[in-house]
C-alpha cells in the first residue's frame, strides 16, 4: 500500500508517512520551499512577500507534486455541466421542495392576486405613487374606528421544520393609532393572537411605537420589541427563520439596523394554512383613516404539500 494509505496496528510511524499525512501550518515562504512530494495538505499562517500562498488559506498538493491548489474556496463556475459544479437543471431537480416566489410578488404588485378580507370601512386597492410611479397595494381602514383590511396569499404549504425567509417593502401612512401584522401564517389583526405556528413583523401603537417580532411555536406565542421606531418612511424588512439551529431563532432585519434575534417560541414543526402563506393585516384604533402601502414581497421556503 502507498505511503498515503491507512494506518493499522503494524504501520511504522516513519517521518515520511507522518509528514505526508499531517496538515502542516507554516508561513507561505516556508511552505513554498518544501519538497511537495512529501506533503498533501498544508495551511498558510502568513503571506510571504512575493509568494503565491495567502494567509489563512488551506492548500492541497497536486498529484504530480508540482504546485499547491487553493482549496479554501470554490472557484467561480456557471453550472453548465457535471464538470462545472453540476448542471443547473440537476440542482433544481435535486431540490424539488424549495420554492422562491421571486418576481411575481416583487414587481407589478396587484391586489387581484391576493385574498382580501375587510371589516367596516376597510378596503385595499392598487396604488401608484404620484412622485415615483412605484406600484403598491394601498391598505386603508377608512374613518371608522376598529375598521380593518387584510390581504393574504394562497399557496403550497410552507414547512416550518425547514429554513425560510420572508421579505417585503412597506410604508405606514400615519404612525399613530394603528395595529398591523406582516408575515408568514400571521393572524388577522382583528383576531386574538393565536399559538398557530407563524412569524411576522407587527406594530401595535397601544403597546409601543416600535416594530415588534412575533413568533408562535404551535403551543405558545410571544412578541418581542425590536426597539426600532416606526415611521412614515419606506422600510425594507426581512425575516429569516432558522428552526434547525441548536437554539432555533428568527432574525429580523430592518433597513440598515443591526439584526434583531428572537429565540422564544420559534416554530420548528407544522405548516402554513393554504390560504395564509403570507399576509398583511391593518386595523385602526381611532375614527380616522390609517393606511399601509405594500410595495413588494418575496418568500423563499420548503414546501410541505403534494409536491415531489
KAZIRA-V383125 format. One record per backbone hydrogen bond with DSSP energy under -1.0 kcal/mol. NH is the residue of the N-H (numbers start at 1). CO is the residue of the C=O. E is the energy in kcal/mol with one decimal. If there is no record, write none. Layout:
<<NH & CO & E> <NH & CO & E>>
This chain:
<<5 & 2 & -2.1> <11 & 8 & -1.7> <14 & 12 & -2.1> <18 & 14 & -2.5> <19 & 15 & -2.6> <20 & 16 & -2.2> <21 & 17 & -2.0> <24 & 41 & -1.1> <26 & 43 & -2.0> <28 & 46 & -3.1> <31 & 27 & -2.1> <32 & 28 & -2.4> <34 & 31 & -1.5> <38 & 35 & -2.4> <39 & 36 & -1.3> <42 & 59 & -2.5> <43 & 24 & -3.3> <44 & 57 & -2.5> <45 & 26 & -2.0> <51 & 48 & -2.1> <56 & 44 & -2.9> <57 & 54 & -1.6> <59 & 42 & -2.9> <60 & 69 & -2.6> <61 & 40 & -2.5> <62 & 67 & -2.3> <65 & 62 & -2.2> <69 & 60 & -3.4> <71 & 58 & -2.5> <79 & 84 & -1.4> <84 & 81 & -1.8> <86 & 81 & -1.7> <88 & 79 & -1.7> <91 & 87 & -1.7> <92 & 88 & -2.0> <93 & 89 & -2.7> <94 & 90 & -1.8> <98 & 95 & -1.4> <99 & 301 & -3.3> <101 & 299 & -2.6> <104 & 101 & -1.0> <105 & 102 & -1.2> <107 & 103 & -2.0> <113 & 110 & -1.8> <114 & 111 & -1.7> <115 & 152 & -3.2> <117 & 150 & -2.7> <119 & 148 & -2.3> <122 & 119 & -2.3> <123 & 140 & -3.0> <125 & 138 & -2.2> <127 & 136 & -2.6> <129 & 134 & -2.7> <133 & 129 & -2.0> <136 & 127 & -2.1> <137 & 294 & -2.3> <138 & 125 & -3.3> <139 & 292 & -2.9> <140 & 123 & -2.9> <141 & 290 & -2.1> <147 & 144 & -1.9> <148 & 119 & -1.2> <149 & 282 & -2.2> <150 & 117 & -2.3> <151 & 280 & -2.9> <152 & 115 & -2.3> <153 & 278 & -2.6> <155 & 274 & -2.1> <159 & 302 & -2.7> <160 & 270 & -2.6> <162 & 159 & -1.6> <164 & 241 & -1.3> <165 & 300 & -2.4> <166 & 239 & -2.4> <167 & 298 & -2.6> <168 & 237 & -2.4> <169 & 296 & -1.7> <170 & 235 & -2.2> <171 & 293 & -2.1> <173 & 291 & -2.6> <176 & 174 & -1.0> <179 & 283 & -2.5> <180 & 203 & -2.5> <181 & 281 & -2.2> <182 & 201 & -2.6> <183 & 279 & -2.2> <184 & 199 & -2.6> <191 & 188 & -1.6> <198 & 216 & -1.7> <199 & 184 & -1.5> <200 & 214 & -2.3> <201 & 182 & -2.9> <202 & 212 & -2.6> <203 & 180 & -2.2> <205 & 178 & -2.3> <207 & 204 & -1.5> <208 & 204 & -2.3> <211 & 228 & -2.9> <212 & 202 & -2.7> <213 & 224 & -2.8> <214 & 200 & -2.9> <215 & 222 & -2.2> <216 & 198 & -1.7> <217 & 220 & -2.2> <218 & 195 & -1.4> <222 & 215 & -2.1> <224 & 213 & -2.7> <226 & 211 & -2.1> <230 & 209 & -2.6> <235 & 170 & -2.6> <237 & 168 & -2.8> <238 & 253 & -2.2> <239 & 166 & -3.4> <240 & 251 & -2.8> <241 & 164 & -2.9> <242 & 249 & -3.0> <249 & 242 & -1.6> <250 & 262 & -2.4> <251 & 240 & -2.7> <252 & 260 & -3.0> <253 & 238 & -2.8> <255 & 236 & -2.6> <257 & 254 & -2.5> <260 & 252 & -2.5> <262 & 250 & -2.2> <272 & 158 & -1.1> <276 & 273 & -1.8> <277 & 153 & -2.1> <279 & 183 & -2.5> <280 & 151 & -2.5> <281 & 181 & -2.6> <282 & 149 & -2.7> <283 & 179 & -2.5> <284 & 147 & -1.7> <285 & 177 & -1.9> <288 & 286 & -2.1> <292 & 139 & -2.0> <293 & 171 & -3.2> <294 & 137 & -2.3> <295 & 169 & -2.6> <296 & 169 & -1.1> <297 & 105 & -2.3> <298 & 167 & -2.2> <300 & 165 & -2.7> <301 & 99 & -2.4> <303 & 97 & -3.2> <304 & 157 & -2.6> <307 & 305 & -2.1>>
